[in-house]
Amino acid sequence: MKDYKQPLQIISVDLESNEVKVNKESLVEIQKNLKDAKVEKISVVSVMGAYRTGKSFLLDLFLRYLEYEQTTPDGGGSNFEDGLDGAAAAAQYLKFI
């Protein structure tokens, strides 16, 4: 079985022309891997921005919410140390942005 855990860079920033460029070969590889794995739907989240503007925070918030949704199929309870569910945690943390 093929190892799908290899990272693939799908975009790059050309600093000389100040453009974002798509790596088409990586997209083709991802498409092939998804087809081989019989995946029908995916979501892609991309965050770009200047230094220290909350990119990692935002992605961490998404992951935290998704982790909550996956670990509590009945939607009840909380798996967070602060006692908040995923949506409440997102709302609480977004107040600080």
N, C-alpha and C positions, 0 to 999 in steps of 0.2 A: 504494500500500500504506500502511496506517495505521502511524503511529509509536507503538509500544507502550512506549516508554521514559519516558513521562510518569509521575512519581511520583503515587501516590494514597494519601491518608491513610485507613486503614480503621478506626482506633480513635483516640479522643481521651480525655483525662482532664479531667473536670469538677472543678476544684479546690474549688469551693464545696460540692458534694455529695460529693466524694471518691469519684466513681464513674468507671468506664471505660465509655465509650459507643461503640457500633459505628456507623460511617457506612455505612448500607445502600446509598446511591447509589454509593459507591465499590466496594462488593462486587458490585453488579450490573454495573458497568463492567468489573471484573476478570473476572467470569464470562463476559461477552460477548466480551472480548478473548481469553480462553482458548479459547472455543468457535470463534471466528474463526481462531485459530492452530492449531486441531485438536489442542490439548493435552489429554491424557486424565488425567494425574495430576500433582499438585503437592504440595509439602510447604511448610508455613508454620511458621516459627519465630518466636516472640515472646518477648522477654525484657524484664521490667520489674523495677525495683528502685531502691533508694535510691542517692544520689550515691556514686560511687567504690566500687562493690561488684562489679565484674567483668563488667558487661554487655557492653561492647565486646570485652573479652578473650574471653569465651565465644563471641560471634558470629564473631570473628576465627579462633578455634580451629576452628569448624565450617567456615568458608570454606577454611582451610588444608588441612583433611582432604579436603574435596571437591575442591579443586584438585589434590591429590596423586592422588586416585582418577581424575580425568579425564585427567591427563597421563601416567599409567603404566598403560595398559590391561592389560598383562601382570602387573601387581602387583609387578614387580621394580624394584630400584633406588630411588633417592631423588632428588627434585628440590629438597630443602631444603638450605640452606647448612650446617646443623648435622648433616647426614647421617642424619636420622631420617625414617622413613616416616610417613605420616599418623597411623596408630594409635599408633605409638611416640611421636611428637611430642605427641599428645594426652595420653597417659599421663604423659609427662615433665612437661608443663606443669601438669597437674591436681594434681601433687604439691604445687605451691606455693599452691594455693587453701586 
